[in-house]
Amino acid sequence: MHRRSFSAPFYLACLLGTVLLSFWAQLVSADQMKAVVPVPQNESWWTERHERAVARVREGSVDLLFIGDSITQGWEEDGRRVWNSYYEPRRAVNLGFNSDRTETVLWRLQHGELDGIAPKLAILMIGTNNTSMREDPPENTAAGVQAILTTLRTHLPQTKILLLAVFPRCASADDPLRRVNNAVNDRLRAFADQRQVYFLDLSRRFLDEAGRISEDVMPDALHPSERGYRLWAEGMENLVSKLMGE
């Protein structure tokens, strides 16, 4: 059997990961640990998608990363034509996985999806499944996002990070899930240092004057339509171009 050798930087990265996890364990509560301790999803499709993502990353030529859940994965579906126009020419890779929460994103990023690359920009949006599927309070979800940012900064020290506010969900402005996501976003703003991490809230682009989500923008009041993806792309284009040094 061929024995794989590991370099000193590899062992250093592993040690640093262990130290960071210990650091987080001291800072957050037991409930918050669910959002910051890396775990994979168990479904076979998820594992296969992760393996394909790792294989793509190993090919190199990655200048732009999109990291998130099904909303980000949807760039491959309803958002495909917009993606082809805005991001395919920028050598972008889609690391969006259906049903992902902060802890499953952490697991993916620590198991090959960042290895050997130095993209110009990583765009991150995650958290809506924490607040809905497990009903995490805002501070727990924010702790998970902060752990992801720490992982990105550790693995990709030269990469700019665009942290997006969690998109609005549910048709009406007073829906409890909408309010929880808003509370998450209030916490995420503080993570931007304007040097490596930048924050952008695109929520208003998807809402009418009364704060409602129309079906032609998000048919299920969560996942964008093609028009919704175009609004997303147009809303961050100037900042994306600037952060990528174009």
N, C-alpha and C positions, 0 to 999 in steps of 0.2 A: 504494500500500500504506500502511495506517495505521501510523505509527511510534509505538510504545508508549514513554511517558516513564516514567522511574524516579526515585523520590524519593531524597533524601539518606540516609534511614534504610535504604532498600534497599541502596544501595551500601555503607553502613557494615556491614550484616549480612553481605554477601558478603565484605568485607574481613576481618571478624572470623572468618568461617568458614575462610578461607584461613590466617589466623594460627593458629587452633586446630588445623587439620590439620598445620601445620608443627610446632606444639608437640608434638602426639602423636607425630610422626615422630621427634622427638628423644628421646622417653621410652621407646618400646617397641621391641622387636626386630623383625627382618624378618618372622618368623612371626606375631608379634602384629599387625603391620600389616594382615594379612588380615582381622582381626576389627574393625579400626577405620577402614579406608578404605572410604567409601561406594561400593557397587556395586549395580545392580538385578538382579533375576532376569530371565531372558530369555524366559520363557514368556508367551504372549499373554494368558492368563487373568490373570496377575499384573499386567501392564501395565493391562489393562482394569479390574481391581479398584482399582488405585491411582488411575486416572482418576476412577472413581466416588467414591472416598474424597475426593479433592481437590474434586470438584463438591459433595459433601455439606458439606465444611468451608466452602466459599465461601458456602453458604446462611446460615452463622452459627448462632446459638442452640445452642452447644455448651458444656455445663457439665462434661462428664465424658468422658475419653478412656480407652479400653482399647487398649494397644499390645502386640503380641506376635506369636506364630506361629500354627500351626494350633490349638493349645489355646485361644488367645483367639478365633480365627475361629469355633471351635465353639460360641460363644455364639449364633450364628445357626442352629445345627443342634440338637444334643442339648440345648443350654442355652437354647433359644429361650424356653420358657415361664418359666424363672427370670429371664432377661433382661427379659422384658416386665413382670414383677412388680417387680423391683428397680431396673432401670436405664433403661428406656424413659421413665418419668416424670421422670427426672433429665436428660433431653436428652443421652443418651450416644451416642457414636460408636465403632464397633468398627473399630480399625485392626490387627486380627489377620490375618496372611497365612500360608497354608500354606507350610511349608518355609523360612520366613525364619530367617536368622541375624542376628547383631548388625549386620553390615555392610549387609545389605539393608534392615533397619529404618532405619539411618542415612540411606541414600539416600532412602527415602520421606519421612522427616521433613524432609529438606533440599530436597525437591522438591514442596512445596505442602501437605503434610498438616497443617502447623501454622500456615499463613499466615492472618492476619487474625482469629484467635480468641484468647480468653483464658479457657480453662476453669478451673473451680475446682480440679479434680483430674485428674491423669493417672496411670493405673495401668499399670505396666510389668512384664511378665515375658517374658524372652527368654534364650536360651542353650542349651536342650537340643539344638538342631540343630547348634550349634557343636561340642558335645562328642560327638555321635553321628555326624553326617554327615561331618565333617572330622576328628574326633578331636582337637579343640583341647585343649591342657592347660588346667587351671583358670585359670591366670593370664592366658592369652590371652582366654578368654571373658570374664573379669572386666574386662579392659581394654576390650573391646568394649562392655560394659554401661556402664562409666564414660564412654565417649565419647558414648553415647546420653544419659546424664544431663546431660553438658555441653551437648549440643545442646538438650535440653529446657529447661534453666535459661537458656540464652541466648535462645531464641525465646519462652519463656513465663515470664518472670521472676516473675510474680505467681501462678503455678500451683503448688499443692502436688503433690508426686510421691510416690506409694506404690510403692515397689520391692518386688516379691514375690520370695521365694526361688523358684528353679527347682523345679517340682514333682518329687516322686519318680517314677521310672520303673522298669520291669522288676519282675517279681513279687516277687523275693526281696531282702532287705536287703543281701546281700553281693554283688549283681551289680556288675560293674566300672563300668557306666554310672551306676548309682545312687551309687557312691562318688565318681565324678568330679563329678557334680552337687552332691553334698554339699560337696565341696571348693570348688566355685564359690561356693556359698552362704556358706561361711565367709568368703570375701573380700568378698562383696556387703554383708555386715553393716556393714563399715567405711565404706561410702559414705553412710550415713544421718547427717545432721547434726541431725535432730530440729527443724529450722526450716523447711526446704523439702522435704527428702527424708526419707522415713520407710521403714523396712524391716519386713516382716512375713513370717514363715515359717509357712505353713499345712500343712506336710508331714504332721504327725501326724494331721490330720483325715482323711487318705486311707489310713491304715495301721492294721493291727490291732496287737495287743500284741507280736507277733513281727516287726513291721516289714514285713509282707507287704501287697501291694495286692490287694484282692478284685475279682473280675470285675464285681460290681454297682456298683462305684465307678469303675473304669477298665477296661473290657472288654479292651482291648489293652495294659493296664499302662502307658498313656501318656496317652490322651485320656479325659477324664471322660465318664461317662454323665450322664443328667439328674440322677440322685442326686448324682453327683460335682460337677456345677455348683451344685447347691443347697448342698452342703457348702462349696464355695468362697465363694459369696455370703454364707452365714450366718457363715462364719469371719471375714470382714473387714467385716461390716456396721457394727459399732460404730465402727470406725476410719474407714471411708468417710464415714459420717454426720458424724463430728467434723471431718474434714479439709475436708468440703464446707460446713461452717458451718451445719449443719441444727439 
